[in-house]
Amino acid sequence: MALKPEPTAPFHSVHYVLRVLEAISRHGGGVTDVQVARETGLPTAHLASMLLMLRREGYVEQVADGAYVIGDSMVLLGSGAARQQALETKLQNTLMSLRDTVGAAVYISRYIDGEVKITQYADGPRAPKVNEWVDFKSAAHASAVGKCLLTQLDQNGRRDHLSRHKIARLTSRTITSEKVLFSKLDSQPATVPVLDLQEYAVGTVCAAVPLTAGSAVGCLALSMPIEHAHRLRAAADTLNRGAAPVVLSLAI
């Protein structure tokens, strides 16, 4: 599988978060944010928001004197045979929290062995999941999930995928030209959510943001009925801001 060159990482990327966790783990008795900033080289303003997220997710804890120590989530995720179950549970809890925050069904998708796969999702009565009327594996050209994954492949990787899954018109809005599709994928900014405005299914709008954890290709997505389309861009921005804990769980 061929990947595009890695884009310049946003400041809150998992690379920086892992550096912070490594710094804290070296100090069993606790370490101040000033010391963490010194050891990682991160400005305290950025470090503050990162530590807040890590505390909220249970990866670090703040003890009585204000120092930071490794939290229960890190201990749980490192517990050997139970690690996979702990990881799935943590991701599911994160997805359910995101579902409630954005008011939409949310999904984690990965590109595995050349196929689009939804690996976990969270929906509910007020956040119905999309009706998979066409297998997502065959609809990468039309869905927000698929397009977001394809943006992370190079031209050869995309052509390989489309050679196995021919472009088909699913709605009147579906892009059916490979040239037009590739042009849109190439012009998609890495930090802007990919949108699907009834390209996959009439009556449904979706958005997806990439999850960059090492060389893995993945994305975090949401879907909502067309009557909520006026909320899509705001919900997508919220989803983007909430991606860091998901990326972290996938990387640890």
KAPEBEL-V429174 format. One record per backbone hydrogen bond with DSSP energy under -1.0 kcal/mol. CO is the residue of the C=O (numbers start at 1). NH is the residue of the N-H. If there is no record, write none. Layout:
<<CO;NH> <CO;NH>>
//
This chain:
<<2;154> <10;13> <13;17> <14;18> <15;19> <16;20> <17;21> <18;22> <19;23> <20;24> <21;25> <22;26> <24;27> <27;30> <31;68> <32;36> <33;37> <34;38> <35;39> <36;40> <37;41> <43;47> <44;48> <45;49> <46;50> <47;51> <48;52> <49;53> <50;54> <51;55> <52;56> <53;57> <54;59> <54;60> <55;58> <58;73> <59;71> <61;69> <63;66> <67;63> <68;31> <69;61> <71;75> <72;76> <73;77> <74;78> <76;79> <79;82> <80;83> <82;86> <83;87> <84;88> <85;89> <86;90> <87;91> <88;92> <89;93> <90;94> <91;95> <92;96> <93;97> <94;98> <95;99> <96;100> <97;101> <98;102> <99;103> <99;104> <105;223> <106;122> <107;221> <108;119> <108;120> <109;219> <110;117> <112;115> <115;112> <117;110> <120;108> <122;106> <124;127> <127;124> <131;133> <135;138> <136;139> <139;142> <139;143> <143;147> <144;148> <145;149> <146;150> <147;151> <149;152> <150;153> <152;4> <154;158> <155;159> <156;160> <157;161> <158;162> <159;163> <161;165> <171;174> <177;181> <178;182> <179;183> <180;184> <181;185> <182;186> <183;187> <189;192> <194;208> <196;198> <196;206> <201;204> <203;226> <204;198> <205;224> <206;196> <207;222> <208;194> <209;220> <213;216> <217;111> <218;211> <219;109> <220;209> <221;107> <222;207> <223;105> <224;205> <225;228> <226;229> <228;231> <229;232> <231;235> <232;236> <233;237> <234;238> <235;239> <236;240> <237;241> <238;242> <240;243> <243;247> <244;248> <245;249> <246;250> <247;251> <248;252>>
//
